[in-house]
Amino acid sequence: MLPVAFQEQMLALLGAEYPAFIAALQTPAPVSIRYSLNGRQTGSNALSTVQRVPWHPDGYYLSERPVFTLDPCFHAGAYYVQEASSMFLYEALRQIVDFSKALNVLDLCAAPGGKSTLAISMMGADSLLVSNEVIRTRVGVLRENMEKWGYPNVAVVSAEAEVFAENLPAFFDVVIADAPCSGEGLFRKDPDAVEEWSPANVALCTGRQRRILAAAVETLAPGGVLAYSTCTYNRHENEENSAWLCETFGLELLRLEIPAEWGIVETDGGYRFFPHRVRGEGFFIALFRKKEGDVSRKAMPSGFKSLHPLAKNAEPIVRPWLHPDWPAKLFQTPTGEILALPAALENNYLILDKALKNKWFGVNIGEIKGKDFIPSHALAASRAIAPGLPAVDLSREQALLFLKKENIELPPDAPRGWALARFEGFNLGWMKVLPNRINNYLPAERRIRMALP
């Protein structure tokens, strides 16, 4: 049962379309995925795609919701399970932002990582994505998803929006703010959202969004683009906040060219997605440009707080594990982890290191123990990994056993020593092949816990 106040709100908003909207909420929510670059190139997995999402070249609807946990390609980052309406961020940014330039991009409310994985896939190698989640309990899943996606030019951080405004003013060329909202657009998928909804909660969310947006404007560079989105319908959190941004900060509301057949509704403050008009959930997005102006950059700090360059005698041990065409600088943490940072982004990482307390950046490629190099799981997932490393191609049954950290039988000619466990061209993790057994180096927290069919 929908709250009466919500029904009255939607009737006033939709008029004659209200019955079609209510009918759409009674139908099953569509299931959609977005392929990664490698997933698109191979296209080989067990998913039954039925139609492409119109506004994303790698987005597809599925005929039904599979058990993603039992698909090895899901664990390997071949695709991301993302609601179709949210994928519209791709088309919006494609029309507005010049991704051929080196950009600093901030995803301000990032967990679990849908918009971050989408954005980084559009960015060049010399651009930096800062993926932020203020709720520390949600940072783990964000880090895992960004690691699976495999791009090295990412920093995962955890800070309040005001910290960016204070410590990184005018630093970002693009800020994505998918702000916490009252969740009206999720009513079909999440019954708890219905229970939590109230006019008072809408008002609370509206105020919280304005606090986040004010900080977003401060950390946005002159001429930069702000993408504001919610998964809700009411005008308070959507159009009224758009008007507030323009009136308070002098931002320019940007307009997009959208085919009429997509069913997206253009309003005075942005773009709306209704489930009776599009094959997706409720969504709102608006894009803004900040006025041009001068930027005074802070002096760059001289070095990282807790990283030191990797010893020169250790570099020959590590370099063969990295792609030869990827220019990286190698550092070591106090606990011995070796981090590879994109060389072109070192200055930006130095600035982040000074500005933020809780941050994780660079590719953790492993550690040296004695004379041996122990590769990390993050390296197996990364696009920075060297091609041609020893690998063992697994069947689906073997891959699932590997992902459960259970024993698998390998052929006698399997390469000895470190080898990638691979399924349909995707790296699942590391194993060490010994004469009589294999050691599975999949992190325990990543293993499949459900029973296999």
N, C-alpha and C positions, 0 to 999 in steps of 0.2 A: 504494500500500500504506500503510495507516494504521499508525502506531507501535503495537507490542503494548501498551505501557503505557497508551496512549490508549484502545485497545479495551477493556482491562480496566476502566478508569475508567468508560467509558460503559455497559458491561454492568452494573456495580455501581449506576450511577445510574438506568438505565432498566429493568433487569430484562426482563420479557417484551416490552417495546416495543423492545428493542435491534435485532432483525432489521428492523423497519420503519424505524428510524433509518438503519441501514446501507443499506437499499434506497433511501431518499430521497437519500442522498449520491451515488447512481449516476445520478440524474436531472438534467436541465439546470436550472441556477439560474434562477428567475423574474426577469423584468426589470420594473422599475416606475419610474414617474416621479411627481413631485409638481408640480402646476401652481402658478404664481404667481398673484397676484390678477388681473393682466391676462390671463394664460393661461386662467384659469377663465372670465373674462367673455367671451372670444372663442371659446375652444374650437376655434379653426381652425388646425390644423396636420396634417401628413401622418402622424401616429402612429396606429397601430391599437390602441386601447384595448379590452380585453376584459372587464375587471371592476374594480370599485372596491376599493381597499384598505379593509378594514372599519373601521379605527381612524383614518383620516384622510379628511376630506371632499374633499380635492383630490388624493388619491393614487390612482393607477390602474396596473394591470398591463397590460403590452403582450403582444401575441400572439407577438412575436419581437423580437430586439434589432436595431434599425436602425443605420445608420451615422449617429450623432448629429452628427458633424462636418459632414455634408452637409445638415443641417436648419437653415435660417436662424433658425427660432424658438428653437432651442437657444442660438445665439449671442446672441440678444436677451433671454435670461432669461425666456422664456415658461414654462419648466418646469425642474426640477432632477432629475437622474437619481439616485434614492436607493433604497437597499435597503428593501423594504417593512417588515421588522421594526423597523428604526430609526425609521420614521415613528410608531411607537407613542408616542414622546415627546410628540407632540401630545395624545393622549388622556390621558396621565398628567398633563401640566401643566394641561390643561383642567379636570380634576376637582379639582385641588389649589390652583391659583393664581388669584387675582382679577386678571385682565388689564385691568379697567376702571380700575385705579389706575396712577399713574406709578411705574414700577419700574426699578431698576437690575439688569440681568441679565448674568451672566458665563458665556460658553462657554469653559471653561478649556482644552480640548484640541480646537480647532475645525477645523483643516484636514481636508479641503478645503472644508468649509462646509455640509454637509448639515443638521446640527442648528442651526447659526446662521441659515440661511435659513428653516428651519422656525420657530424661535423668534421671529424678528423679524416674521414674518407674523402672529403672534398678539398682538403688542404694540401699544399705543397710540402716537400721535405724540409724546407727552411722556415716553415711556419710553426708556431707553438700553440698547443691547446692546453689550457689550464682547466682541469675538471674538478670542480669544488663541490663538496657535500658537508654541510655544517653539522649534521647529526652523525656523531662518531660511530654509532652502531651500524650505520648504512655505508660507511666508507669501505668496509671489507668487500662487499659485493661490487661496489664501483671499481675498486682496484682489480678485482678478479676479471670483470668484464673488459676493462681497458687492456689488461694483460692479454686476455684471449684474443682481442682484436688485433694486437700485434704491432701497433705503430710505436716507434721509439720517441717521437717528438711530442710527448705528453708529460704533464705533471699532474698528479692527483694530490689535492690539498683539502684541508678541512679548516674553514675559517668563517666567521660571520661576515656578512656582506659589507659591513662598515669597515672591516679591516682592509679590504681592497680599496675602499674610498680613501682611507687615511694613508695607507702605506704604498699604494700603487695608483696614484691619481693619473688619469689620462694615459694609462699604459696599454689599454686593449683597443684594438681596431674593431672588434666585434664582441658584443656581450649577449649571451643567450640567457634569458631569465624565464625558465618554465616554473613559475612561482607556485608555491603551495597554495591550494585553493579549496573551495568548499566541495569540489568533487562531483558536481551535478552531472557532468558528462560521463561519469563512471557508474551511474545507478544500475545500468543493465548488467554490468560485470561484477559489481561489488555491493551486495546488500548492506554491508556495514556502512557504506557511504550514505545510504538512505537514512539509517538510524541516527547518524551523526549530524545530519543536515538541520539547520534552523536559520531563520533570518538573523539571529544574533551571531551565528557562526559566519555567515556571509559578511556581516559588518566587520567581524574580527579579521577575517582573511583579507578584506579590502585594505584595512589599515596596515596589516603586515606586508602586503604586496607593495604598498607605497613606500614603506621603509626600505625594502629590498631594492625597489626601482630607483629611489633617490641615490642609494649607494652605487647602483649600476651606472647611473649617469656620470657620477664623479670619477669612476675608474675608466670610463670610455674616453678615448682620444677624440679631439676635435675632428669632425668629419666622419667619425665612426658610426657604426650601425648597432642599434639595440633591437633584438628580437624578443618580444614579450609574448608569452603564451600561457593559457590556462586550460584546464579540462572542465570548464564550467560554462553555464549559459547566461547568468544574470548580467545585467548591464553594469552593476556596481563594480564588479571585479574586472570587467572587460572594457566597454566603451567609456565608462566614466573614468577609469584609470588611464585610458589613452588620452582623454581630454586633459586630465590633470597633468600628465607628462608634458604635453605640448604647452599648456598655460604656465606651468611652474618653471620649466627649464628651457622653454623655447625650442623644443625638438620639432622636427618636421616629420609628420606622418607620411609614410611612403605608400604608394599605390602599386599594385601588381597587375599583370595581365594574366587573366585566368579564363580558360575555355568555359563557356556556359554549361557544357555537358558534364562538367565535373560536379556540379551541384553545390558548389561552395557559395555562401551568401556573403556579399560585400556589404558592410554597414558603414556608418559614419566614423567608426573608430577602429576598424580592422576587418577580419574575415572569420566567418562562423561556419562550423561543421555540425550539421544535425543528422542524427542516424536515419531519419526518413528521407534524407536527400543524398547522402553519401554512404558508401559501404565502410562505415567506421563509427567511432564513438564521438561524443560531444567534445568539441575543441574550439579554441579561439586563438588567433595569432594576430599581432600587429607589429609592424616594423617602423623604426624611427631613425632619423639621421641627426646627429649632433652638429651644431653650427661649427664652421671652420674657425680656427684660432691658433695661436702660438702655444707650443708645449715646452715647458722647462723640465728637462729630465734630471733626476737626482744623480749624483756622482755614483759610479759603479763601485761596489765594494771590491777589495783587492783579492779576496779568495773565499772559498767555501768554509763554512763554520766547522763542519765535522768530516769533510772529505779531504784526502790528500792524493796527489797523483800516484798512480801505480808505479812501483819500482821498475826501472828500465829493464832489469834482468828478468822480470816477470812478463813483460809485454810479449816476447816471442812465444810464450806458452799460451797466451790468451788470444792473440790476434787471429790464428788460424780458425778459430770458432766463429769469427765475425765475417760478414759479407765484405769481400775486398773492395767493393765500390762504395761502401758506406763510410764516410769520414767520421771517425769517432774519437773522443778523448776518454781515456780510461782513468778511473779513480777508485779508491778503496775506502770503505767505511771503517770505523773503529772496531767493528766486529768481524772484519775480514771479507765482507761482501765486495765483489768487484762490480762497479757500475760503468756502463758505457753511455756517454752523453753525445748527442749530435754536435759536432764541432761548431757548426754555424750558430748554434743556440746557446753556447756557453755563457755569453754575457747576460742573456735573459734568465738563464737558470741562476746565475749569481745574484741577480736582482730579486728573484723569488726567494732565494735562500735567505737573504737579508730581511725581506718584507714579511715572511710567513713563518709561523712556528711549526705547524704540522703539515709536512709535505713529503711526497715520495716521487722522485723523478729519475730519469735514466732507466736503462735496461739493466736489471740485475742479472748478470750473465753467469755468475757462479762464484767459486772461491778456490783458492789454492791451499791444499793440505799436503805439507811436505813437498814432494816433487810432482804431485798429481793435481790436475785441474778437475774440479767437480762442477759440471755444468748445471745451471739452474733450470727450473721448469719455465721461468719467464723467457729464457733464451730459446727454448724449444718452440714457444708460441710466437716469437718475435720475427718481424720481417728483416731484422738485422742479422739473422743467423746465416752462417756460411752455407752456400749450396754444396751438394755432394758429400755431406757428412754421412757416415754409415747409418743405414736405416733398415728396418725390417717391416715389410708390408704385412699387415694383419687382416684376417677375415673379420667380418662383423662379430662373430662369436668371440674370437680372440681379443678384438678391440674392447668389447664390453668386459671381458674378464680382466684385461689390463686396467680398465677404468675402475674396477672393483678391487684392484690390488690383489687379485687371486692368481694362482699359478697358470701359466700357459705353456704349451709345448711348441718349441720352435724347430724348424728343420735343421739337420746336422750341419748344413753349410751356412747357417746364420753367422754374421760377422761377430767375432769375439770383441769384448771390451764395450766401450760406450756406443750405444746405437739408439736412434730415434725409433719409437714405436709409431707407426704410420698407418693411417686408414684412408683409402681413396685419395691419396696425395696429401692428406692433412696430418701434421704432427700432433700426436697425443701427449707426448712426454718422453722421458728418458728411461732406458733400462740398461743395465750392465750385464752383458751376456758372458757367463762363465761356463767352463766345460760341462758342468752337471746341473746348472740351474741358471735362472736369471734373477737379478735383483731389480725390483720395480721401484723407480724413484719418483713416481707420482706423489705429490704432496698428500698426506693423509686427509687433509681437510677438503681435498678436491675429489675424493673417491665417491663412486656411486654406492649408496647405501640401500637402495631398494632391491628387491629380489628380481632376478632376471626371468623372463618368460620361459 
